[in-house]
């Protein structure tokens, strides 16, 4: 049908229906578009919220306190609030060494400053020496008259660079929930030119004990490895002569240290680990002892005679054989009683486990020998002690004064009393220089 053939009334109705349909379509389209816009904005808003959260977390303004902010120094108020203190209050310390072990232990070593600033080295002063009344050493001496004449001072003597600490060492260590802070010592050089060791431990309160070894090593060492007796192993490369190794576990466990260098590897076992105050430290860090007397007329067979003296010296300290069952002393008056005093006192265990080592010996006559020995105990050590042996009735025996001077260290006193033995030329410790000994 053509449009011209349509009734006008019908056209009016048609126009109205078309207009209403068109309006509904347009309105629906607007609603749909509006819905799409709202949905888009909603989704965009959620996406934008997620990005904003991530960005805020990574942003410097909300990541935490800004540690780079300068601290403004202000005077404390008159009624300052009580401060329970800190392990350190002062300027930033120089870093010596820092690492994190494979087990997660973090260790930081810092230089906490020098202990003196005079910059000099200790030198034994040139002082007058004591004069001791001369006594012949050609025959056994009466008890109590042990040390003859002419003392030699230690003029110009200097201790080794590793003897005395020159400054402090601060160590911070953390493992899991545990954090520890402690302090140690620094030296000009490592012990004996090779290694100085300090042991630290932490984590006991948190139930995660761990141990740290801070070590100062010689310059050519490229790697330090520690093996503990419980099987733990840790190693690190030194930086400017410093290294720290650590592992979980108790601190009272033996350990060995291996030093690697271009010249090979060197293992230092636990029993030979350098410790401040041990015999070697005392020998290297105390003024040298007096010299033994000069050699005199020798026995017919000096080597055999020396072996006899060494054998009787070892037998003297052998506790498996009672004193009254062996011939080892020139006189045993009061010795058994002094031994009982020591064994029943506070140093009994240390005395019973002590070790005596004869280090040097010289024959001043065919029937007399002077010797030097070291005494090591579980409490402390006494190096460079002196003794005398005599050949009496064809048998070498040790002077009573030797055992009595050692028993006196543990609270035992021999009666009659004897003086400590010093060789000819010795200055007696504590004696006022220049005054003779009565």
PyMOL commands that set and color helices and strands:
alter all, ss='L'
color gray80, all
select helices_A, chain A and resi 3-5+8-58+191-193+270-272+279-285+302-316+323-325+335-343+348-352+400-410
alter helices_A, ss='H'
color red, helices_A
select strands_A, chain A and resi 94-100+106-114+167-175+178-186+195-202+210-217+221-228+233-236+242-248+255-261+264-268+355-365+368-376+381-392+395-398
alter strands_A, ss='S'
color yellow, strands_A
deselect
rebuild
show_as cartoon
